[in-house]
Amino acid sequence: KQRAIYILLGLLLAVQMVFVSPASAQQGTADAKTVERLERMIKEQQQQLESMRRELNQLKQTAADAQTKAAEAKSEASQATTAVQETIGKKDEFRNLVSSSPGKIKLAISGQVNRAVNIIDDGKNTDAYFVDNDASNSRVRFIGTVQATDDLTVGSRIEVAFAPNESGNVNQNDEDNGNLNSGDNFLDERWVEVSLASKRFGKLSLGKGDAASNNSAEVDLSKTDVVQYASIADIAGGMLFRQSSGDNSLTNVKVSDAFKDLDGLSRKNRVRYDTPTFYGFSLAGSLISDQRWDASLWWGGLGLGFKAAGAAAIANPNQDNANYQYDGSFSLLHEATGLNLTLSAGLLDYDGRNAGTNLWGKLGWLTRFFSVGQTAFAVDYDQSTNFPTGTDKGYSVGGAVVQQFEEFGTELYMQYRLYSLDRDADPSVEDMNVGTIGARVKF
């Protein structure tokens, strides 16, 4: 625009010079009035040019202010969404939103169904068991959130498991456990809590939900944890070991009695506090009904092509003849190759007998053979000692494959696992072989 004005001014001056009196030109003297008129015109053009320059600067400033305000509004919206997601705990639980009354409250509804078939050889018989996978049972959840202030989010959560024939309960004597017709209870109120979450001050939760130590032994980046993770007993936890002598009769020792990952205090009625995250670290602590308590440290990070996460916890379970329980886990994933390593350990200190311990490790490979989603492979080994008595030693090996169908929220999985329990006390027991095929569908 400025360049056009200068060109216009030059043209006007040229026109004025053309129309100067020829007589005056021949006489070699300038007409004073013409000079004065030209000077006045030049001054007016300069004033107009300055006015236009100021208007242009004002337009530029207005546009810059509008862009700044738009960026601030976008940032505030992003921060609000992030705060709600952090209150919920997992971003995929925020997918399905419906409005609630009053209108400021948002309600997220989600859940999953996880069913499997176990083919189990218990040392005498081989049978098929149709179960709900206790590694991650079928459930539905309702999460309500409201943004009270720019920093404070008020949350509530109700989550109920619907798990007929749960694999932690089914055994050789009860293959159809937890159905309405059988009178067994297959409902589990997993979560009933309210919470206050602040980015500056952390999160306070009241009600039934995860104790601070829950999941601290089960950090896992392998994506096979739907069927294979530190709690290796879950997929067949209710099954009974058979005696290895005599008539091979069933004992009263379940798989879950012999193999424990000692993962904190599970979900309890408690008050829990979580600190904000500092450089990937956060702390949590809870006071639990029946004079129990626990505390935990969590960490996660990215760098040098790796993704890593870990946790450690201490808990007072307030059990007879038991003191403190300690556990921790760590998982490392190389993002370029998909190779991963996961470790878990736990110890429960007893009075008057050997401490119960668990050591578990898993090697995995995460890749993408198909466009529908990633494929995860893993093998693991577990050693669980002094369960159920102070002289027992349990060993387990397993292999698993999980195929994801990302657009459909679906995973198909297979696993083979061997459970072996060595006992100094009678009776000795047979090994147990378990083959599993199943599917989990999230909604």
Buried (B, 14 or more C-beta within 10 A) or exposed (E): EEEEBEEEBEEEBEEBEEEBEEEEEEEEEEBEEBEEEBEEBBEEBEEEBEEEEEEEEEEEEEEEEEEEEEEEEEEEEEEBEEBBBBBBBEEEBBEEEEEBEEEEBBBBBBBBBBBBEBBBBBBBEEEEBBBBBBBBBBBBBBBBBBBEEEBBBBBBBBBBBBBBBBBBBBBBEBEEBBEEEEEBEBEBEBBBBBBBBBBEEBBBBEBBBBBBBBBBBBBBBBBBBBBBBBBBBBBBBBBBBBBBEEEBEBBEBBBBBBBBBBBBBEBBBBBBBBBBBEEBEBBBBBBBEEEBBBBBBBBBEEEEEBBBBBBBBBBBBEEEEBEEBBBBBBBBBBBEEBBBBBBBBBBBBBEEEEBBBBBBBBBBBBEEEEEBBBBBBBBBBBBBBBBBBBEBBBBBBBBBBBBBBEEEBBBBBBBBBBBBBEBEEEBBBBBBBBBBEBBBBBE
